[in-house]
Amino acid sequence: MIEVNRLVKRYGSFTAVNGVTFQVMEGEVFGLLGPNGAGKTTTMEMMEGLRLPDEGTAVLAGFDTQRDIHKIKERIGVQLQSTSLFDLLKVHEIIRMYASFYKRSVPVGTLLKDMILEDKKNARVKHLSGGQKQRLAIALALVNDPLVVFLDEPTTGLDPQARRVLWEIILQLKRVGKTIVLSTHYMDEAHVLCDRICLMDRGEVIALDTPERLIRSLESGNAVEFRLSGDCHGWDGRYGREEHTGIDRRTGMAGHSEADSACEGASADGEAAAGHYEAAYAAKAAPEAQNCSRLEVPGGEAEGTLLLERLKKLNEVKHADLRNGKYVLYTDHMQATLTDLIAFASEAGLQLTDLQTRTATLEDVFIHMTGRSLREE
Ligand SMILES: Nc1ncnc2c1ncn2[C@@H]1O[C@H](COP(=O)(O)OP(=O)(O)OP(=O)(O)O)[C@@H](O)[C@H]1O
């Protein structure tokens, strides 16, 4: 239905969209998912013929969006990111006005019914709720019975119930055969609604696939999230060596602790120190993590990174992230990973807090690919 080929848009020296290429199939819900400023709106506007690309082409239903703009306008419906409607017009009046712009239009009653606005037919726009205004904006996008409907962040700013109502409306549009292109920065919305998702970041496509396949690309379907607190008295990044504070944490007295001594012995011998933790974990410990440091977690970045490297060695962990003091371990074997994690934390003298398990999400995919969250920018 739509073929986008190497679209580029520059604003002065800034490149907002940088060589974006993809196809949208007839009847699918195609999602542009990315953080604020990723270039989703600019890409959509070039697909709609509302913004001229500096390079590349967009062809919709066989018509070039730059050359055949009138043909395009007959075939698309657009709900912009923000719609300014005439506050004093009634709902049915504004729909009638938009219908008058087209040769062919959908009956007002049908649009009111489909958008669950029948009882608001005579309400003035200024008296509508946020969700009702958004549904009216979609009604206006549908007034010419378009082949393709563009929805730019349709649920931003809506409460959860209003979002759900809109999701159901969008799925109904798909059921009646519309091709839908929607942009969002809500990964749950993209997951629920989209057949395929184009993940965008900094003006580029970083991945494009079904939500399921994008998540499967993580190679692990589950995530374990937690925070850690406490001193890492059984762990130094390799052998579980006591930190060299000069204070024995167990006695509170100055002097090296037993673990310190063991640690020094281990260092001298180049072997794991004797002791409960070391024997169990030395074999798996990160060779690069040899600092003997105090671990107040969440703590300094260096300590967090060091600990992260150790957590990556836990049973069945495919990869791990540390974000704002929260650790996330990705695994396909939840039980094995949890067992090992709890054993490690106990032996290392760390407290696990806010422990949660969940299935991996598109947010995890985005973080994995970019190192940043969808919600941060
Ligand atoms: N007319 C403009 N002039 C200059 N810069 C612009 C213009 N329009 C967009 N930009 C910049 O281009 C980048 C992409 O913007 P765009 O609106 O396409 O992103 P987006 O992914 O849709 O983000 P959002 O979710 O916030 O709408 C942003 O950095 C934005 O500031």
The ligand as an SDF file (V2000), in Angstrom:
LIG
                    3D

 31 33  0  0  0  0  0  0  0  0999 V2000
    9.7960   22.4000   11.5110 N   0  0  0  0  0  0  0  0  0  0  0  0
   10.8670   21.9840   12.1770 C   0  0  0  0  0  0  0  0  0  0  0  0
   11.9730   22.7400   12.2630 N   0  0  0  0  0  0  0  0  0  0  0  0
   13.0770   22.3220   12.9070 C   0  0  0  0  0  0  0  0  0  0  0  0
   13.1770   21.1190   13.5340 N   0  0  0  0  0  0  0  0  0  0  0  0
   12.1070   20.3450   13.4910 C   0  0  0  0  0  0  0  0  0  0  0  0
   10.9000   20.7080   12.8100 C   0  0  0  0  0  0  0  0  0  0  0  0
   10.0150   19.6930   12.9420 N   0  0  0  0  0  0  0  0  0  0  0  0
   10.6270   18.7440   13.6480 C   0  0  0  0  0  0  0  0  0  0  0  0
   11.8760   19.1220   13.9900 N   0  0  0  0  0  0  0  0  0  0  0  0
   12.8530   18.3220   14.7340 C   0  0  0  0  0  0  0  0  0  0  0  0
   13.0090   17.0900   14.0690 O   0  0  0  0  0  0  0  0  0  0  0  0
   13.1380   16.0360   15.0080 C   0  0  0  0  0  0  0  0  0  0  0  0
   12.0900   14.9860   14.7180 C   0  0  0  0  0  0  0  0  0  0  0  0
   10.8190   15.5220   15.0410 O   0  0  0  0  0  0  0  0  0  0  0  0
    9.4980   14.6680   14.9220 P   0  0  0  0  0  0  0  0  0  0  0  0
    8.3610   15.5350   15.3680 O   0  0  0  0  0  0  0  0  0  0  0  0
    9.4300   14.0780   13.5760 O   0  0  0  0  0  0  0  0  0  0  0  0
    9.7850   13.5140   15.9750 O   0  0  0  0  0  0  0  0  0  0  0  0
    8.7810   12.5170   16.6430 P   0  0  0  0  0  0  0  0  0  0  0  0
    9.4580   11.2110   16.6880 O   0  0  0  0  0  0  0  0  0  0  0  0
    7.4710   12.5840   15.9750 O   0  0  0  0  0  0  0  0  0  0  0  0
    8.6820   13.0970   18.1000 O   0  0  0  0  0  0  0  0  0  0  0  0
    7.3730   13.4280   18.9690 P   0  0  0  0  0  0  0  0  0  0  0  0
    6.9130   12.1300   19.4960 O   0  0  0  0  0  0  0  0  0  0  0  0
    7.9090   14.3130   20.0540 O   0  0  0  0  0  0  0  0  0  0  0  0
    6.4080   14.1090   18.0640 O   0  0  0  0  0  0  0  0  0  0  0  0
   13.0190   16.6440   16.3920 C   0  0  0  0  0  0  0  0  0  0  0  0
   14.3230   16.8400   16.9080 O   0  0  0  0  0  0  0  0  0  0  0  0
   12.3410   17.9820   16.1190 C   0  0  0  0  0  0  0  0  0  0  0  0
   12.7400   18.9330   17.0690 O   0  0  0  0  0  0  0  0  0  0  0  0
  1  2  1  0
  2  3  1  0
  2  7  2  0
  3  4  2  0
  4  5  1  0
  5  6  2  0
  6  7  1  0
  6 10  1  0
  7  8  1  0
  8  9  2  0
  9 10  1  0
 10 11  1  0
 11 12  1  0
 11 30  1  0
 12 13  1  0
 13 14  1  0
 13 28  1  0
 14 15  1  0
 15 16  1  0
 16 17  2  0
 16 18  1  0
 16 19  1  0
 19 20  1  0
 20 21  2  0
 20 22  1  0
 20 23  1  0
 23 24  1  0
 24 25  2  0
 24 26  1  0
 24 27  1  0
 28 29  1  0
 28 30  1  0
 30 31  1  0
M  END
$$$$
